[in-house]
Structure formats: structure tokens, C-alpha cells
Amino acid sequence: MGSTPSKELVAIPNPHPGRDYEILCETPELTCLCPVTGQPDFGIVEITYVPEASIVELKSLKLYLWGFRDEGHHHEDVTNVILNDLVAALAPRSMTVITRWNVRGGITTTVTASHG
């Protein structure tokens, strides 16, 4: 696995598949481009999930999130795309993705998307 952005999310075996437990992955390094102006948007992403058979390998998650930095997306789209891709890769019991976007035009945006 290199260090360039990637759309590949690597699922690894859950070491405790018989137990319900919650995983929180969080980073203040989520970026994308505004699809209207092309200017960069900066945000925090918080991913909380209860795994089933798989968990996400963290370097693949980092490289996956980096993949948004040169793409134009609305905040609502980024949040839902992350949720959809993680659910497809991991099939968790439940998952919530929250993005908190820095002020743009005097407005902060928080988007929450959930599965299960």
C-alpha cells in the first residue's frame, strides 16, 4: 500500500466478531473542493461503527479520505459517499458518519448520515 490517495478500502477480520463494540475513527484532515467555486473546503470526519465480520484497515481509510481532496463535492455528498463506501466494504451492524465543515461564508455545516 503506497502513500497516494486511493478509493480502495481494505477490510480486515474483526478480532472479536461475537461481541458488540463500537469503533470511532476521527480525523481533522478531511478536504474536498467546492464544486461551485473550486475553493478548498476543510472539515473533520467522525466515523463510528459496530463491526460485524470486518473492520477497516486504518491506512487504507486515510488514503481513501485523501482521495476527496482534489474532487468537487458538496458536504452532504462527501458524507453520504463515505458512509456508502464503508458500508459496502465492511457490512457493519451499524455505522454513523459525521462531517463538521469549517466556516464558509459565515456558515458552518455539520452533516450526519447513518446506516442500521
Secondary structure, DSSP 8 states (H G I E B T S, - for coil): --SS--S---EEE-S-TTS---EEEEEEEEEEE-TTT--EEEEEEEEEEE-SSEEE-HHHHHHHHHTTTTSB--HHHHHHHHHHHHHHHH--SEEEEEEEEEEETTEEEEEEEEE-
